[in-house]
Amino acid sequence: MYGESVEIPCNNGQVTEETVTFVKWKYENGNILVKHTGQNASISNDDNYKTRVSIKKDFGLIIKQVTLADQKIFNCMVVGTDDILEFPVQLVIYKIPSQPKITNQTTSMAIGKLTSLAQCLTEGASPAANITWFKNKTPLTADGTAIKIINEVTVNDKTGLSSTTSVLQYTAVKGDIDAQFSCQVQHIRSANMDSSPLVFTVNYPTEWVNIQIQSDGGVKEGDNVTIRCLANGNPPPSRFSFYIKGEKQIVENTNTYTLTNVTRGNTGEYRCSLVDNEKLGSSVNITVEYLDVVPSISGKVFKKQGESFETVLNIEASGKTTTSCKKGNDKLPSVPKFDKLEYTDSGVYECEVTRLNIKKTQTFDLTVQGPPVIKSLSKKRGDGVNKILSCYVKGFPKPSVQWSANDTNLEPGESKYVNGEVTYYITITPKVNLTVSCMASNELGVDSKSIDVSSLVDDVTMDKQDQKQNSRDQTTLAVGIVVGLVLATLAIGLAYWLYLKKFRQGSWKTGEKEDGSAEESKKLEENQSQKADV
């Protein structure tokens, strides 16, 4: 290898001092050294070798720092006692080339045009290196038209080392976008060496234009809408014509046009094209979705109990809508409608109308009002001698109650007011018979009812009267049972009489006369009379 030391054998190392008189190393143009048996070697004054050579014990020649100038035939002449022999040796010097280097690189190539892409260079080789071009790791072969490869080898006058250059000329197609090109150096004494990949911009004219709408979902009133014009040329066009509702707008150094705060009036066709070629363009229809909801009522609504009531939503939209309503957290099957309002219908109602991604919500707070109505006024025994009176009232706003009674102490109370209903109660200890009134009132009206409450003594008397009445009831029940039994006996006797009568009639038909028949008839009549008395 270039720059290393080399040992050139004489007759493959088979020469010994015992068989020779002397050995001389020489080459075509001169002598290098002579070695006599038993003496030191005598080196010639050849400038190429006098400082770089030596001889081994087996007469092999050593040359240090070999160069291409040492690539020649060396001759080992052996002089013996009987003969003279020569052993020629061919010395070949190799040198590995440098890594590939890319020069004169372009940045872009046009479709259909032969373009010089780059030059690949490798230096200092012996023998000269080869260079091969690759596209996407596939070797390129020159065809003289679409692909041309120009290789050149030069030799350094001083060193004799070779440099190889290769220029790639290439005609691009659209498929070469993002293609990777590289060159590879190949040498007999080294592994292949690849350059870094090269990527070139592929230029081609615009072939189509497409228009796009940039919007999240559908376009609705109030949105900002960006219209984008896309073209496939490279480099891409920098000027576009936008037709906004038929009016031409030219934009430069951008491919977008923005409509701000659009309304339903912006619905229509939009177009973009190249400024220098109006035929290359594209159109799109934009529909601005809208939704208007006007409710028949809103806010706080007051209605009377028993009235009819209906919610009406006046809807104007760009298409089909859906409506859902709820009261509080409870979903309703339809828009609120009431034939007869009740206090339980009070509450906050919410209706949501939807059109695609547009939502409108309407709410109202319904309050059902009515004057107080006392549904019942009742009494029951409490602990000991106490009595509890209950006054069950409906109405809204919440009715208040006033109790009235004579000569007694009132202990009032009330239940929870829910859905327009409340029960007021008092606990009393009446000493005499009295009448207690419950008067309910609110801002819409008044209602009252009274109930008679007896004292403790009257209650005892009433208990005794109740006992007597129970005794009479039992007596009446017994009499009824007796009367029933009498009627049953009469029915049985009548049936028996009819039977006997029929029997006698049957005997007469035979023409037979029975003695004592008149007497038996008389006895039968007496028996029937006795049964009737019973």
Protein Blocks (a to p, Z undefined) as FASTA:
>chain_A
ZZiacdddehhhpacfklpmbdcdddfkbcfbdcdehiacdddfbfklmmmgccdfkopa
cdehiafklgccdddddddfkbccdddddddddddddddddehiafbdcehiacdfbdcd
dehiacdddddddeehiacddehlmpccdddddddfklopacddddddddddfklgoiac
ddddddfkbccddddddddddddddfbdcdddddehjadehiacddddddfbdcddfbdc
ddeehiacddehiabdcdehiafklgccdddddfklmklccdddddddddddddfbecjd
dddehiacddddddddfbdcdddddehjaccfbdcddfbdcfklgccddddddehjaccd
dddddddddddddfbdcddddehjbccdddddedddddddddddehiacdddddddeehi
acdddddddfbdcddddddddfkbccddddddddfklmmmmmmmmmmmmmmmmmmmmmmm
mmmmmmmmmmmmmmmmmmmmmmmmmmmmnopacehklmmmmmmmmmmmmmmmZZ
